Amino acid sequence: MIPFFYENLSVGRLITDEPWRFVYEPAWESRRSAFPISLTMPLRSGPIGPERLLPWLANLLPETHLAEIGFRLKVSPQDIVGMLAHIGRDTAGALSIGQPRETGLHLHPVDDEAALERILDELPSKPFLVGERGVSMSLAGVQEKLPVFVDSAGKIAIPVNGTPSTHIIKPDTQRLAGSVENEAFCLALARSCGLEAAQAEIGTAGRRRYLLVERYDRFKDKQGLIRRLHQEDLCQLNGRFPAQKYQRSATGGGLSLPMLFRAVEEFVSPAERPALLDAVIFNVLICNSDSHAKNYSVLIGASGTARMAPLYDLMCAAIYPQVDQSLPQSIAGKFQATDLHADDWKALAADIGLSGASTVRRVEELAVRVQAACSDVAGQLLESAGDPTRSLERIVHEIKKRCRRIERQLSNQRSSG
């Protein structure tokens, strides 16, 4: 049996005897503040079988370095539950798996920049600091990253014994030069255009630059304690494994945009579809070719109320010729943004139950906003953090060019019609 906790409260337990199942604790279900582990697994719904639970759990694990993590923990990388029992005390969302959070703050301070630089250098061979005493944390995705705790003075520490992380560090990478500046710019650009997006700032540790992203699934309570908010991504909400996050999944069953919108309509609220549409349009405009189903999430409140989470993992792929720049999900069957016209956006709108004319107007409106904000956002970032790889000028150029082309194709079709 593997218990699931929120803070030190028992939420439920995974029973690994046949039949394999998850059951909520009656005491948890009776709490006014209780929330389901997933909107697809509501409270008081009885035992939940592996066909629903396993894909949801798999999406809490990283998609790379599983072999290295498994070797260090002496757990098979294919043992999803076994892996999470070891590294699941601080994950995306609010749950701790295996053990509850210990009372108080438990931190391993990172003494100085040299110590942080050493940690970042070791991440590929020691992902999530696996094996360190008291460290038990996991984040989904393929990018190198590390959950950390940042105090009110800005000091960075490694949370242990179930203490929630407050931020995520994403170090620079040689494969994608300027990735730190790229993501910082795209997040700031989204906020400048009126979209909700994660807060982030650029830091340095010796010769390494990194993005310090504030976790939106954390909050400070009235006593000043860091608490967790629950969330799940749209891969989890659709009951798909991480390998199915792109529409053109090699394993089949890949997620399309209509599937994402239907899940939001059914499990969250029809009123949240425009927020998801804005996110999709923005990702198309900035050439974020990795805006797959795991890069959209929902925040879950008491009794299963939910809303779209802020945007995260935003990056312009147009400056990287080695990166595939096709869309992760098609729009009216098209995977190239340069092929999109007004009728394609109207077809998408029809598939997701929204107004075609309003959708086209929103594409135009956001394209104008993005172009207008680009230079100011880049200038602010350059002034505050510098741009050693000289990426910002290229990013601004590529995004403005892309927005102009998308605008032109909308107006050309309208003129010819």
N, C-alpha and C positions, 0 to 999 in steps of 0.2 A: 504494500500500500504506500502511495506517495501523496503526502498532504499538500494542499494549496492554501496559501495564506494571503490576506491583505493586512499589512503591518504584522501585528501579533494575533490577529483574528483568523480562526479557521474558516475558510471559504468552502472547502469540499475536499474530496479525496479521490485519487485515481486507484481503483482496485484492479490489480493485474492478474487476479485469479480469473479463470473462465466462468462466465463470460466477462471479458475485459470491459470496464466501464468507469465513468466518472459520476459521482453523486455529490450534490450540494449538501452541506451541513444544515439541518433544520434550523439551528440557532442563527446561522447566517441568513437564510431565507426570510426569517422573521424580523430582521433588522430593517428599520425604515431607510437607512442609508445603503442597503445592500445593492449590489449591481451584479449582472451575470458576467461570467468569464468571456462570453461572446454573445452578441445580439442574436445569433442563431442557436444559442443554448440557453433559453430563458430560465429564470428561477422557477422552481416548482414544476419542472417539466419531466421529472423522473430521471432514471439512469440514462446517461449519454454514452453511446457506443463509440468504438474506435473509428468508424467510417467518418464521423463528424469531428472527433477530437484530434486524431492524428495529424491531419493537414494543418489544423490550427496550431498545434504544438510545434510542428516542423518549421513554421514561419517565425518562431521565436529564436531559432538558431542562426548563426552566421552561415553564409553559403560557401565560404572559403575557409581553409585551415581546419576543417573538421578532422582530417586525418591527424594533424599535429596535435589538436586538442585531445582527440581520443587516445593518442599514444601517451600523452602526459598524464591523462586521467586513468588510463588502462580501461577504457570503455570503448566499445565498437562505435565508429562514426555512424553506423546505421541504427544504433540504439537511441532513438530520439528521446525517449523518456529517461533513459539512463544518463544521457548527456545533460538534460535539463535538471535532473536531480543534483548534478554536481555544479552547474554554472547558471542556475535559474533563479538565484535570489535577487538579482537586479536585472530586469529585462525591460523591453518596451511595454509600457502600461503599468499596472498597479500590482500585479501578482508576484509573490515569492513562491518558488516551487521547491519543496523538500524541507525547508526550515523557515521559521518566521523571522522577521526583523528583530534584532536585539534592541532593547531599550537604550536610548541615548545615541550619541554620535560616535562612530568607530571609524577612524581614518588613519591611513598611513601617509603622513605628510611627504610631499615631493619637495626636497629641501631647497633646490635652486634650479636654475636653467640647465646646468650641466646634467643634473639628475633626470630632468624631464627629457632632455635630448637623448640620453641613454635609453630611457623607456621607449621613446618613439622609434629609435633605431632597432630595438629588440622586438618590436611588435610583430613583424613577419614570422619570426621563429617562436615567439611567445605571445600568441594572440590573447587579448583580454587578460594578460598576466596570469594565465591559467597555471595552477600549481602553487601560486603564492598563498601563504597562510591567510585564511579568512576571505580571500577574494573569490567571489562567485557571481559573475555577471555575463550577460550575453546580449548582443544586438544583431539583428538580422542584417543582411546585405553582403556585398562583396568587397566593399572598400575597407581599408585599414581604418580602425577607429577605436577609441577607448573611452568608456564612461568614467567621469571624474566628479569630484566634489569641489566646488569653488565657494570659499567663505566670503563674508561681507567685505573683507579686505582684499579680495582677489587672489588669495593664496590657493593653489591647486593641491588636492590630496586624492589618494585612492580610497574609495569607500570599501569597507570590509564588514563582515558579519551582518549583511543585510541592510546596512545604511544606504539610503537611496542616493544615486548619483544626481547631480544637478545639471551637468553639462556633458557634451560629447566632444572629444578632441578628434579632429580629422587631419592627420599630417599631410604635408606635401608629398608628391610622388613624381619620380622621374618620368614615368610613362605618360603623364598628363601634366606638362609644364604649366605652372600658373593655376593649378586646380583650386588652390586655397583662395586666390583672388577671384577666380571665376565664380565659385559658389557664393562667396561673400557678396559679390556684385549682384548676382541673380536674386539672392534673397532680399537684398536691399531694394532692388528694382521692383520686385513684386510688392513690397510694402509701399513704395513710392507710388505705385499704380493703384493703391487702394485695396490690395489683396492681403489677407492675413498670412504671414509667413514667419518662420522661426527667426529669432534674434541671433545674431552671430557677430563675432569680432575676430580679427587676425592677431595672432601672437607669435612670438619667436622664442626659440630655445636653442641657443648656439647657432649652428648653421641651418637648423630646421625651422620652417615656418609652418604654422598650423591654424586651422579654423576652430574656434571655440564656440560651439553651438549650444545655446541655452535650451534645455529640455522643456517643451511646452506641456509634457505630461507629468510635471511636478508643480507644486505650489507651496507657499508658506502659510501655515495656519496662524491663528490669533496668538498663539504662544511662541511663534517664531520657528516652529519645527517644520522641516521639509517633509511634505507628504506626497503621495503618488496619486495621479489621475489614471484611470484605466482607458485603454485604447486598443483598437485592432485595425490592421490594414485591410485593404479591399481584397487581397488574396485570401486572408482568413475569413472575411465576411462571405466570400463566395465558396468557401470550402475547398479551395485548391491548394496544391503543394507549391512551394517556391518555384519549381521548374516550370510552372504554368503561368507565371506572372506576365509573360508576353503573349500576345495573340497568336503569333506564329511559333508555338511551342513544339519542340521536337517530340515531346512525349504525348502530344495531343491534349485537347481540353484547355487550350490557351484562352485567356480572358480578353474579350472584346469590350469596346466602350459601351455598347448597349447592355452587356452583362453587368458592368460596373454600375451603370445608372439604375438598372433594375434592382440591384442589391441595395443601393442607397434608398430607392423609393420604398422598397418592401420593409427593410429592417431599420432604417433611420427615419426619414420623412421625405415625402415628395418635395417639401419646401427646401430641402438641402441640395436638390439637383442643380439649381443655378450656381451654387458655390463650386460644385464639382465641374460644371461647364466652364466657369472662369478659369479654374486650374488647368483644364485641358487646353483651352485657347492660349493661355499664357505660355504653357510648355511648348506648344507649337510655334508661337511667335519667337521664343528665345532659342529654338532648336535644342530643346532638352530631349534628346533621343532616348533617354533612360527613364522616362516617366511611366514606368510599368505599374502594375496593380499594387505592388508593395510600397510604392512611393505616394500613395494616397491612403489616408487613414481617417478613422472617426474616433471622437472622444466619447466615452460612455459614462453617464452619470447614474444616480440612484434610480432603481426600478427600470433600468434599461433605456432611459432617455439618452439621446445621442445627437451629435452634430458633426459636421466635417471638421477635421483637425486643420491647423495651419499647414501651409506648404513647407516642404523640406526637400533636401537632396536636389536642389536646382542647379543646373549647370548648362552652359552653352557648348554644344558639341561641335559647332561650326568651325572652331579654330583648330580642331584636331583632325587632320585628313585621315588618320589611321582609325578613326572611330566611325562605325556605321551610323549614318545620320537619318535613317528611315524612322518612321513613326513606330512606337512600340505597339500601338493599336491602330487599326485603319480607320479612316473617316470615309464613309461611303465606299469602302473597298479599296481606297487609295492609301499607300504607305509613304508617299512622298509629299511633303508639305508644298513643294513647288507645283504640284499637280492640282491643288485644291482650288475650287471655284465656289461661287455662292450656292449653286445647286447641291454641292457636296455637303456643305454645312447645313443646308435645309434638309437634306436626306438624313443626316445625323439627328437633327432636331426631331424629325418625324419618328425616328426609331426610339428616341428617349422621351417622347411625350411633351416636347417643348415647342414653342412657336418658331417656325423657320425664319420669318422676317426679323423677329427679335434676336435670334441667334446671330444672324448675319450682321445686324447692327452692333451687337456686342463684340464681334470679331473686329469690326472697323474701329469701334471706340477704344478697345484695348490696344490695337495696333497704333493708334494715334498717341495714346498715353505712354506706351512703351518708348516710342521714338522721342517724345518730348522729355522724358525723364532720364534717358540713358546718359547723356553727357554730364548732367549735374551729379548723378549717383556715382559715376566713375570719378569725377573730380573730387568728391567728398572722400571716397575710398583712397584715392591716390594721396590726398593730403594727410589722412589719418594713419595710413599703414604702408604707403609706398607700393611699388609695383616692380620688383626686381626682374621679373621675366618679361616685362613690357607687354602683358597680355590684354590689359583693359582696353587699349585703343583698338586692338583687333576685334575684341568681343563687341564693342560698341558698333564698329563698322559692320560686322556680320549681322548683328541683330537688326540694325536700322535697315540694311539692305533687304533682309528677309521680310520685315514688316512692310516695306514699300512694295515688294513684289506681291505679297498676299493682298494688300489693299488694291493694287492695280488689277489683279485677277478678279476680285470681287466686282470692281466698277466696270471692267471690260465686259464681263458677262451680262451685267445689268444693262449696259449700253446696247449690246448686241441683241438683248431680249426685247 
